[in-house]
Amino acid sequence: MTTAATPPVVGLVAVTYSPGPALAGLLDSLPGAYTGDLRVILADNGSTDGSVEQAAQRPGVRLVRTGGNLGYGGGANAGVRALDPGIDWVVIANPDLVFAAGAIDRLLACADRHPAAGAFGPLITTPDGVV
């Protein structure tokens, strides 16, 4: 259960495979998306474009090489396994996603309201607001 005094630690795993400049949009959106402790893993499935190495230079971003193209599920699983102990929630995100301000905070608030649920997803829109 999340409380205002102790926000949960969230691990965000982005599965990457040569994501190009879109990855910067994801990473740039994260500080406004969650007000608590966010740990970011880039589970890389064999990128060759240099984008993940550049992104891994950012504070709080950790690059985990999966050893090959494991597919999305395999990459996500490798990223989750690489998270540090003490993670309360895991967010799996595409590398081309851009979070709206407060989006992860709102997902966690939804989780608090529905403690029996096992997964939550945000409303996904295009950059011009189309669902």
Solvent accessible surface area in square Angstrom, and as a share of the most:
residue,aa,sasa,rsa
1,M,182,0.81
2,T,34,0.20
3,T,70,0.41
4,A,112,0.87
5,A,92,0.71
6,T,94,0.55
7,P,66,0.41
8,P,10,0.07
9,V,29,0.17
10,V,0,0.00
11,G,0,0.00
12,L,0,0.00
13,V,0,0.00
14,A,0,0.00
15,V,10,0.06
16,T,1,0.00
17,Y,127,0.48
18,S,40,0.26
19,P,24,0.15
20,G,16,0.16
21,P,126,0.79
22,A,42,0.32
23,L,2,0.01
24,A,41,0.32
25,G,26,0.25
26,L,0,0.00
27,L,8,0.04
28,D,91,0.47
29,S,16,0.10
30,L,9,0.04
31,P,106,0.66
32,G,44,0.43
33,A,0,0.00
34,Y,11,0.04
35,T,120,0.70
36,G,23,0.22
37,D,60,0.31
38,L,36,0.18
39,R,85,0.31
40,V,11,0.06
41,I,4,0.02
42,L,0,0.00
43,A,0,0.00
44,D,2,0.01
45,N,4,0.02
46,G,36,0.35
47,S,14,0.09
48,T,129,0.75
49,D,69,0.36
50,G,36,0.34
51,S,17,0.11
52,V,0,0.00
53,E,63,0.28
54,Q,141,0.63
55,A,8,0.06
56,A,25,0.20
57,Q,149,0.66
58,R,84,0.31
59,P,132,0.83
60,G,61,0.59
61,V,21,0.12
62,R,108,0.40
63,L,42,0.21
64,V,27,0.15
65,R,137,0.50
66,T,26,0.15
67,G,81,0.78
68,G,27,0.26
69,N,102,0.52
70,L,87,0.43
71,G,32,0.31
72,Y,104,0.39
73,G,43,0.42
74,G,24,0.23
75,G,0,0.00
76,A,12,0.10
77,N,87,0.45
78,A,12,0.10
79,G,0,0.00
80,V,59,0.34
81,R,179,0.65
82,A,20,0.16
83,L,24,0.12
84,D,71,0.37
85,P,129,0.81
86,G,58,0.55
87,I,37,0.19
88,D,87,0.45
89,W,85,0.30
90,V,63,0.36
91,V,24,0.14
92,I,71,0.36
93,A,4,0.03
94,N,73,0.37
95,P,23,0.14
96,D,94,0.49
97,L,41,0.20
98,V,100,0.57
99,F,18,0.07
100,A,62,0.48
101,A,81,0.63
102,G,16,0.15
103,A,13,0.10
104,I,0,0.00
105,D,40,0.21
106,R,138,0.50
107,L,30,0.15
108,L,10,0.05
109,A,42,0.33
110,C,34,0.20
111,A,4,0.03
112,D,36,0.19
113,R,159,0.58
114,H,97,0.43
115,P,105,0.66
116,A,107,0.83
117,A,46,0.36
118,G,78,0.75
119,A,89,0.69
120,F,62,0.26
121,G,60,0.57
122,P,59,0.37
123,L,132,0.65
124,I,116,0.59
125,T,65,0.38
126,T,65,0.38
127,P,150,0.94
128,D,116,0.60
129,G,49,0.48
130,V,90,0.51
131,V,126,0.72
